[in-house]
Amino acid sequence: MDKEVVIIGVGTRIEIWNKEKWKSYNSDENISADEIAENMTMLGI
């Protein structure tokens, strides 16, 4: 992590990401709304 970072947090947990890697990981190609909904259902949310 040489420059900008992104701090992502939910509940009691945080993640610190390199900004460019986060943008790539969080792109529409990597995750869809349907996948998010399915994962939330599996977690009982």
Biopython code that builds the backbone (N, CA, C, O; Angstrom):
import numpy as np
from Bio.PDB.StructureBuilder import StructureBuilder

atoms = [
    (1, "MET", "N", (0.851, -1.165, 0.000)),
    (1, "MET", "CA", (0.000, 0.000, 0.000)),
    (1, "MET", "C", (0.902, 1.234, 0.000)),
    (1, "MET", "O", (1.399, 1.668, 1.039)),
    (2, "ASP", "N", (1.089, 1.765, -1.159)),
    (2, "ASP", "CA", (2.004, 2.889, -1.298)),
    (2, "ASP", "C", (1.321, 4.243, -1.194)),
    (2, "ASP", "O", (1.946, 5.216, -0.771)),
    (3, "LYS", "N", (0.053, 4.324, -1.571)),
    (3, "LYS", "CA", (-0.584, 5.635, -1.650)),
    (3, "LYS", "C", (-1.919, 5.643, -0.922)),
    (3, "LYS", "O", (-1.961, 5.587, 0.307)),
    (4, "GLU", "N", (-2.990, 5.712, -1.665)),
    (4, "GLU", "CA", (-4.319, 5.816, -1.069)),
    (4, "GLU", "C", (-4.845, 4.453, -0.644)),
    (4, "GLU", "O", (-4.584, 3.440, -1.292)),
    (5, "VAL", "N", (-5.588, 4.449, 0.453)),
    (5, "VAL", "CA", (-6.215, 3.223, 0.940)),
    (5, "VAL", "C", (-7.709, 3.456, 1.094)),
    (5, "VAL", "O", (-8.182, 4.592, 1.130)),
    (6, "VAL", "N", (-8.434, 2.358, 1.184)),
    (6, "VAL", "CA", (-9.870, 2.384, 1.430)),
    (6, "VAL", "C", (-10.093, 1.567, 2.698)),
    (6, "VAL", "O", (-9.583, 0.454, 2.829)),
    (7, "ILE", "N", (-10.854, 2.125, 3.621)),
    (7, "ILE", "CA", (-11.183, 1.412, 4.849)),
    (7, "ILE", "C", (-12.653, 1.035, 4.778)),
    (7, "ILE", "O", (-13.529, 1.893, 4.674)),
    (8, "ILE", "N", (-12.903, -0.264, 4.835)),
    (8, "ILE", "CA", (-14.255, -0.802, 4.727)),
    (8, "ILE", "C", (-14.602, -1.409, 6.083)),
    (8, "ILE", "O", (-13.811, -2.167, 6.645)),
    (9, "GLY", "N", (-15.765, -1.086, 6.602)),
    (9, "GLY", "CA", (-16.138, -1.615, 7.899)),
    (9, "GLY", "C", (-17.592, -2.010, 7.981)),
    (9, "GLY", "O", (-18.472, -1.343, 7.436)),
    (10, "VAL", "N", (-17.828, -3.115, 8.678)),
    (10, "VAL", "CA", (-19.185, -3.579, 8.946)),
    (10, "VAL", "C", (-19.178, -4.169, 10.349)),
    (10, "VAL", "O", (-18.371, -5.044, 10.667)),
    (11, "GLY", "N", (-20.080, -3.682, 11.174)),
    (11, "GLY", "CA", (-20.155, -4.202, 12.536)),
    (11, "GLY", "C", (-18.872, -3.951, 13.295)),
    (11, "GLY", "O", (-18.458, -2.802, 13.454)),
    (12, "THR", "N", (-18.238, -5.006, 13.765)),
    (12, "THR", "CA", (-17.015, -4.882, 14.558)),
    (12, "THR", "C", (-15.763, -5.206, 13.755)),
    (12, "THR", "O", (-14.698, -5.427, 14.332)),
    (13, "ARG", "N", (-15.879, -5.237, 12.442)),
    (13, "ARG", "CA", (-14.772, -5.664, 11.599)),
    (13, "ARG", "C", (-14.411, -4.587, 10.587)),
    (13, "ARG", "O", (-15.300, -3.939, 10.033)),
    (14, "ILE", "N", (-13.110, -4.383, 10.334)),
    (14, "ILE", "CA", (-12.686, -3.460, 9.281)),
    (14, "ILE", "C", (-11.675, -4.153, 8.376)),
    (14, "ILE", "O", (-10.998, -5.099, 8.781)),
    (15, "GLU", "N", (-11.588, -3.668, 7.156)),
    (15, "GLU", "CA", (-10.582, -4.121, 6.207)),
    (15, "GLU", "C", (-9.923, -2.892, 5.617)),
    (15, "GLU", "O", (-10.596, -1.899, 5.341)),
    (16, "ILE", "N", (-8.616, -2.946, 5.421)),
    (16, "ILE", "CA", (-7.879, -1.850, 4.806)),
    (16, "ILE", "C", (-7.348, -2.364, 3.470)),
    (16, "ILE", "O", (-6.603, -3.342, 3.414)),
    (17, "TRP", "N", (-7.749, -1.682, 2.394)),
    (17, "TRP", "CA", (-7.413, -2.101, 1.038)),
    (17, "TRP", "C", (-6.610, -1.035, 0.315)),
    (17, "TRP", "O", (-6.798, 0.157, 0.556)),
    (18, "ASN", "N", (-5.730, -1.449, -0.557)),
    (18, "ASN", "CA", (-5.140, -0.554, -1.535)),
    (18, "ASN", "C", (-6.285, -0.072, -2.412)),
    (18, "ASN", "O", (-7.094, -0.884, -2.858)),
    (19, "LYS", "N", (-6.374, 1.232, -2.672)),
    (19, "LYS", "CA", (-7.526, 1.797, -3.377)),
    (19, "LYS", "C", (-7.750, 1.162, -4.746)),
    (19, "LYS", "O", (-8.887, 0.843, -5.092)),
    (20, "GLU", "N", (-6.698, 0.973, -5.526)),
    (20, "GLU", "CA", (-6.848, 0.394, -6.865)),
    (20, "GLU", "C", (-7.280, -1.066, -6.801)),
    (20, "GLU", "O", (-8.089, -1.510, -7.616)),
    (21, "LYS", "N", (-6.748, -1.811, -5.844)),
    (21, "LYS", "CA", (-7.161, -3.219, -5.708)),
    (21, "LYS", "C", (-8.622, -3.305, -5.279)),
    (21, "LYS", "O", (-9.349, -4.184, -5.741)),
    (22, "TRP", "N", (-9.065, -2.389, -4.389)),
    (22, "TRP", "CA", (-10.464, -2.372, -3.963)),
    (22, "TRP", "C", (-11.381, -2.091, -5.153)),
    (22, "TRP", "O", (-12.401, -2.757, -5.326)),
    (23, "LYS", "N", (-11.015, -1.103, -5.974)),
    (23, "LYS", "CA", (-11.834, -0.773, -7.139)),
    (23, "LYS", "C", (-11.968, -1.979, -8.058)),
    (23, "LYS", "O", (-13.048, -2.246, -8.584)),
    (24, "SER", "N", (-10.880, -2.700, -8.248)),
    (24, "SER", "CA", (-10.911, -3.888, -9.098)),
    (24, "SER", "C", (-11.767, -4.987, -8.468)),
    (24, "SER", "O", (-12.603, -5.586, -9.144)),
    (25, "TYR", "N", (-11.563, -5.251, -7.184)),
    (25, "TYR", "CA", (-12.310, -6.286, -6.477)),
    (25, "TYR", "C", (-13.799, -5.965, -6.404)),
    (25, "TYR", "O", (-14.635, -6.861, -6.524)),
    (26, "ASN", "N", (-14.129, -4.709, -6.210)),
    (26, "ASN", "CA", (-15.502, -4.278, -5.996)),
    (26, "ASN", "C", (-16.211, -3.887, -7.297)),
    (26, "ASN", "O", (-17.302, -3.317, -7.258)),
    (27, "SER", "N", (-15.610, -4.184, -8.429)),
    (27, "SER", "CA", (-16.214, -3.810, -9.704)),
    (27, "SER", "C", (-17.464, -4.647, -9.986)),
    (27, "SER", "O", (-17.664, -5.709, -9.396)),
    (28, "ASP", "N", (-18.288, -4.154, -10.889)),
    (28, "ASP", "CA", (-19.518, -4.859, -11.261)),
    (28, "ASP", "C", (-19.232, -6.240, -11.833)),
    (28, "ASP", "O", (-20.078, -7.129, -11.750)),
    (29, "GLU", "N", (-18.052, -6.429, -12.410)),
    (29, "GLU", "CA", (-17.701, -7.718, -12.989)),
    (29, "GLU", "C", (-17.501, -8.785, -11.927)),
    (29, "GLU", "O", (-17.696, -9.970, -12.197)),
    (30, "ASN", "N", (-17.118, -8.386, -10.730)),
    (30, "ASN", "CA", (-16.792, -9.340, -9.676)),
    (30, "ASN", "C", (-17.952, -9.673, -8.748)),
    (30, "ASN", "O", (-17.933, -10.712, -8.088)),
    (31, "ILE", "N", (-18.954, -8.812, -8.688)),
    (31, "ILE", "CA", (-20.044, -9.057, -7.745)),
    (31, "ILE", "C", (-21.347, -8.492, -8.323)),
    (31, "ILE", "O", (-21.363, -7.412, -8.913)),
    (32, "SER", "N", (-22.403, -9.224, -8.145)),
    (32, "SER", "CA", (-23.695, -8.759, -8.645)),
    (32, "SER", "C", (-24.672, -8.610, -7.482)),
    (32, "SER", "O", (-24.478, -9.181, -6.409)),
    (33, "ALA", "N", (-25.702, -7.847, -7.714)),
    (33, "ALA", "CA", (-26.730, -7.655, -6.685)),
    (33, "ALA", "C", (-27.359, -8.985, -6.298)),
    (33, "ALA", "O", (-27.673, -9.203, -5.127)),
    (34, "ASP", "N", (-27.546, -9.870, -7.261)),
    (34, "ASP", "CA", (-28.118, -11.192, -6.965)),
    (34, "ASP", "C", (-27.209, -11.991, -6.030)),
    (34, "ASP", "O", (-27.686, -12.664, -5.116)),
    (35, "GLU", "N", (-25.907, -11.913, -6.264)),
    (35, "GLU", "CA", (-24.968, -12.628, -5.401)),
    (35, "GLU", "C", (-24.986, -12.052, -3.988)),
    (35, "GLU", "O", (-24.928, -12.797, -3.009)),
    (36, "ILE", "N", (-25.064, -10.763, -3.887)),
    (36, "ILE", "CA", (-25.128, -10.124, -2.573)),
    (36, "ILE", "C", (-26.380, -10.566, -1.838)),
    (36, "ILE", "O", (-26.317, -10.929, -0.663)),
    (37, "ALA", "N", (-27.515, -10.539, -2.520)),
    (37, "ALA", "CA", (-28.779, -10.949, -1.905)),
    (37, "ALA", "C", (-28.726, -12.405, -1.465)),
    (37, "ALA", "O", (-29.194, -12.751, -0.380)),
    (38, "GLU", "N", (-28.156, -13.253, -2.308)),
    (38, "GLU", "CA", (-28.062, -14.674, -1.970)),
    (38, "GLU", "C", (-27.176, -14.868, -0.736)),
    (38, "GLU", "O", (-27.521, -15.641, 0.157)),
    (39, "ASN", "N", (-26.049, -14.176, -0.683)),
    (39, "ASN", "CA", (-25.152, -14.297, 0.472)),
    (39, "ASN", "C", (-25.824, -13.783, 1.736)),
    (39, "ASN", "O", (-25.662, -14.371, 2.805)),
    (40, "MET", "N", (-26.571, -12.701, 1.629)),
    (40, "MET", "CA", (-27.271, -12.159, 2.801)),
    (40, "MET", "C", (-28.324, -13.129, 3.295)),
    (40, "MET", "O", (-28.507, -13.283, 4.502)),
    (41, "THR", "N", (-29.017, -13.784, 2.380)),
    (41, "THR", "CA", (-30.026, -14.777, 2.746)),
    (41, "THR", "C", (-29.365, -15.935, 3.495)),
    (41, "THR", "O", (-29.881, -16.414, 4.504)),
    (42, "MET", "N", (-28.225, -16.369, 2.985)),
    (42, "MET", "CA", (-27.502, -17.477, 3.625)),
    (42, "MET", "C", (-27.051, -17.099, 5.034)),
    (42, "MET", "O", (-26.948, -17.960, 5.907)),
    (43, "LEU", "N", (-26.782, -15.813, 5.253)),
    (43, "LEU", "CA", (-26.351, -15.344, 6.575)),
    (43, "LEU", "C", (-27.519, -14.998, 7.484)),
    (43, "LEU", "O", (-27.327, -14.639, 8.646)),
    (44, "GLY", "N", (-28.735, -15.108, 6.947)),
    (44, "GLY", "CA", (-29.917, -14.798, 7.746)),
    (44, "GLY", "C", (-30.188, -13.317, 7.894)),
    (44, "GLY", "O", (-30.814, -12.873, 8.856)),
    (45, "ILE", "N", (-29.707, -12.565, 6.925)),
    (45, "ILE", "CA", (-29.894, -11.100, 6.975)),
    (45, "ILE", "C", (-31.052, -10.715, 6.088)),
    (45, "ILE", "O", (-31.383, -9.535, 5.982)),
]
sb = StructureBuilder()
sb.init_structure("model")
sb.init_model(0)
sb.init_chain("A")
sb.init_seg("    ")
for serial, (resi, resn, name, xyz) in enumerate(atoms, 1):
    if name == "N":
        sb.init_residue(resn, " ", resi, " ")
    sb.init_atom(name, np.array(xyz, "f"), 0.0, 1.0, " ", f" {name:<3s}", serial, name[0])
structure = sb.get_structure()
